[in-house]
């Protein structure tokens, strides 16, 4: 019950790690509300603040099913916010590189 979010770990990875541990021991017998509490207690401050913002500061007033649904929603959101290397990689020479944009010479107007 001492599960902690690693520094700078996105919530979705934290949640997946937790669910992975639960899957390793499917007959753990721990009540869902205790699982929700353990997840909450292990959150980094920034993630805890985001979670509280999602429910107007009342996360601990939610029942275990509502809390788990909020965890699922937060995981879905944070995985979408994760930058993917594919978004930044390109073989197109006309793409931006290091904050500098280049334009293909064929696209420039001809000056007389």
VOLUM-725662 format. One record per residue: residue number from 1; residue in one letter; z, x, y of N, C-alpha, C in turn. Coordinates in steps of 0.05 Angstrom, whole numbers. Layout:
     i   aa     n.pz     n.px     n.py    ca.pz    ca.px    ca.py     c.pz     c.px     c.py
   NUM    a        Z        X        Y        Z        X        Y        Z        X        Y
...
# end
This chain:
     i   aa     n.pz     n.px     n.py    ca.pz    ca.px    ca.py     c.pz     c.px     c.py
     1    x        0       16      -24        0        0        0        0       17       25
     2    x       -6       43       23       -7       61       45      -36       68       52
     3    x      -53       49       52      -82       53       56      -87       56       86
     4    x     -101       77       94     -106       82      123     -135       86      129
     5    x     -143       78      153     -170       82      162     -172      111      171
     6    x     -192      125      162     -197      153      170     -206      153      199
     7    x     -199      174      213     -207      177      242     -237      174      244
     8    x     -245      157      262     -274      151      268     -289      138      245
     9    x     -275      128      226     -288      114      203     -295       86      212
    10    x     -320       78      210     -327       51      216     -312       31      199
    11    x     -306        7      210     -290      -12      195     -304      -19      168
    12    x     -330      -22      168     -343      -31      144     -339      -11      121
    13    x     -338       15      128     -333       35      107     -304       34       97
    14    x     -286       30      116     -257       27      109     -253        3       91
    15    x     -266      -20       97     -264      -44       82     -276      -40       54
    16    x     -299      -27       53     -312      -22       27     -295       -3        9
    17    x     -282       17       21     -264       34        6     -241       18       -6
    18    x     -230        0       10     -208      -16        1     -216      -35      -21
    19    x     -239      -48      -18     -249      -66      -39     -256      -50      -64
    20    x     -265      -25      -61     -271       -8      -84     -245       -2     -100
    21    x     -223        3      -86     -198        7     -100     -189      -18     -115
    22    x     -193      -41     -102     -185      -66     -115     -202      -71     -140
    23    x     -227      -64     -139     -245      -67     -162     -237      -49     -186
    24    x     -225      -26     -180     -216       -8     -201     -192      -20     -216
    25    x     -179      -38     -204     -155      -50     -217     -156      -80     -212
    26    x     -174      -95     -225     -178     -123     -219     -153     -141     -225
    27    x     -135     -132     -241     -111     -147     -247      -86     -136     -233
    28    x      -90     -127     -208      -68     -114     -193      -45     -134     -187
    29    x      -50     -159     -185      -29     -179     -180      -18     -179     -152
    30    x      -31     -166     -133      -21     -166     -105      -32     -190      -91
    31    x      -15     -205      -78      -23     -229      -64      -43     -222      -42
    32    x      -61     -241      -36      -81     -237      -16      -69     -232       11
    33    x      -47     -245       18      -35     -240       44      -25     -212       47
    34    x      -15     -201       24       -6     -173       25      -29     -153       28
    35    x      -52     -160       16      -76     -143       19      -85     -144       48
    36    x      -85     -168       60      -93     -170       88      -74     -154      106
    37    x      -48     -155      100      -28     -140      116      -32     -110      113
    38    x      -37     -101       88      -41      -73       83      -66      -63       98
    39    x      -87      -78       98     -111      -70      113     -105      -69      143
    40    x      -91      -88      153      -85      -89      182      -67      -66      189
    41    x      -47      -60      174      -28      -39      180      -42      -11      180
    42    x      -63       -8      164      -77       17      162      -99       22      182
    43    x     -104        2      200     -125        4      219     -119       24      241
    44    x     -140       38      251     -137       54      275     -133       35      298
    45    x     -122       45      320     -116       28      343     -140       14      354
    46    x     -163       28      356     -187       17      368     -197       -6      351
    47    x     -197       -3      324     -206      -24      307     -187      -48      307
    48    x     -162      -43      308     -142      -64      309     -146      -80      335
    49    x     -151      -66      357     -156      -80      382     -181      -98      381
    50    x     -202      -88      368     -226     -103      365     -221     -128      348
    51    x     -207     -125      326     -200     -147      309     -184     -168      324
    52    x     -164     -159      339     -148     -178      354     -164     -192      376
    53    x     -183     -178      388     -201     -190      408     -217     -212      395
    54    x     -226     -208      370     -243     -228      357     -228     -254      353
    55    x     -202     -254      351     -187     -278      346     -167     -283      369
    56    x     -173     -275      393     -157     -279      417     -127     -271      413
    57    x     -123     -249      399      -97     -238      396      -79     -251      375
    58    x      -91     -268      358      -75     -282      339      -81     -276      310
    59    x      -89     -251      304      -96     -245      276      -72     -250      257
    60    x      -49     -241      265      -26     -243      247      -16     -272      243
    61    x      -27     -290      259      -21     -319      256      -40     -333      237
    62    x      -61     -318      228      -81     -329      210      -70     -330      182
    63    x      -79     -349      165      -71     -348      137      -89     -327      123
    64    x      -83     -321       98      -97     -300       84     -127     -304       81
    65    x     -136     -329       78     -164     -335       76     -179     -331      102
    66    x     -166     -340      124     -178     -336      151     -179     -306      157
    67    x     -157     -292      151     -157     -263      156     -178     -248      141
    68    x     -181     -255      115     -202     -242       99     -230     -248      110
    69    x     -234     -272      119     -260     -279      131     -265     -263      156
    70    x     -245     -259      172     -248     -242      196     -254     -214      189
    71    x     -242     -203      168     -249     -177      158     -278     -175      150
    72    x     -287     -195      136     -315     -196      127     -334     -197      151
    73    x     -327     -213      171     -343     -215      195     -344     -188      210
    74    x     -321     -176      213     -319     -150      227     -335     -129      211
    75    x     -334     -129      185     -349     -110      169     -379     -115      173
    76    x     -388     -140      173     -416     -146      178     -425     -136      205
    77    x     -408     -140      225     -416     -131      252     -417     -101      255
    78    x     -397      -88      244     -396      -59      247     -417      -44      232
    79    x     -426      -56      210     -449      -43      195     -474      -46      211
    80    x     -477      -67      226     -501      -71      243     -500      -53      267
    81    x     -477      -46      277     -474      -28      300     -478        1      293
    82    x     -477        8      267     -479       35      258     -508       46      264
    83    x     -510       68      279     -537       79      283     -547       92      257
    84    x     -573       88      252     -585       99      228     -603      122      237
    85    x     -604      144      222     -621      166      229     -650      158      231
    86    x     -659      138      215     -687      130      215     -695      120      243
    87    x     -677      109      258     -683       98      284     -690      121      303
    88    x     -680      145      298     -684      167      316     -704      187      307
    89    x     -712      186      282     -732      205      271     -760      193      273
    90    x     -778      210      281     -806      202      282     -824      226      281
    91    x     -847      223      270     -867      245      270     -887      241      292
    92    x     -884      220      308     -903      214      329     -898      233      352
    93    x     -918      250      359     -914      269      381     -911      256      408
    94    x     -918      231      411     -916      218      437     -889      205      441
    95    x     -871      208      421     -845      195      424     -827      213      442
    96    x     -805      201      450     -786      216      467     -771      237      450
    97    x     -765      259      462     -750      281      449     -730      292      468
    98    x     -704      290      461     -683      302      477     -682      291      505
    99    x     -689      266      509     -687      254      535     -712      258      552
   100    x     -732      272      542     -757      277      556     -778      260      543
   101    x     -793      245      559     -815      229      548     -841      243      552
   102    x     -859      241      533     -885      252      535     -906      230      533
   103    x     -928      234      546     -949      214      546     -975      227      535
   104    x     -988      214      517    -1013      224      506    -1033      226      529
   105    x    -1047      249      532    -1066      253      554    -1088      232      554
   106    x    -1095      221      531    -1116      200      530    -1108      174      544
   107    x    -1082      171      548    -1072      146      560    -1071      148      591
   108    x    -1074      172      602    -1073      175      631    -1100      167      644
   109    x    -1099      156      668    -1124      148      681    -1140      173      690
   110    x    -1166      170      689    -1183      193      697    -1184      194      728
   111    x    -1180      217      739    -1182      221      768    -1210      233      775
   112    x    -1222      222      795    -1248      232      804    -1246      254      824
# end
